[in-house]
Amino acid sequence: MCLAIPARITQREEGGLATVDILGVTREVSLDLTPQATEGDYVLVHAGFAIEVVDEAFAEETLDIIRQFPELAGDNAPVANDSCGICASDIPAAAL
């Protein structure tokens, strides 16, 4: 199962794309649903799309909750057959 995970935009790209950082993991995501997002903003990422701009406090609080569940990260994570773009299992356990 994939959840929307907070990510910080590290660089805006051409074509409505951005590079984001999620606990040390970088991914390219679409900003089609959040064109107002700028470098440094936190966004919720789901299925390869930034679906909402969120404030830093909310993002950090959510990431702190994710850190409390290391079994969701890395090699210990259950494997789902989907293509969400970024999932909790993509986060290295060491980042938690």
Secondary structure, 3 states (H helix, E strand, C coil): CCCCEEEEEEEECCCCEEEEEECCEEEEEECCCCCCCCCCCEEEEECCEEEEEECHHHHHHHHHHHHCCHHHCHHHCCCCCCCCCCCHHHCCHHHC
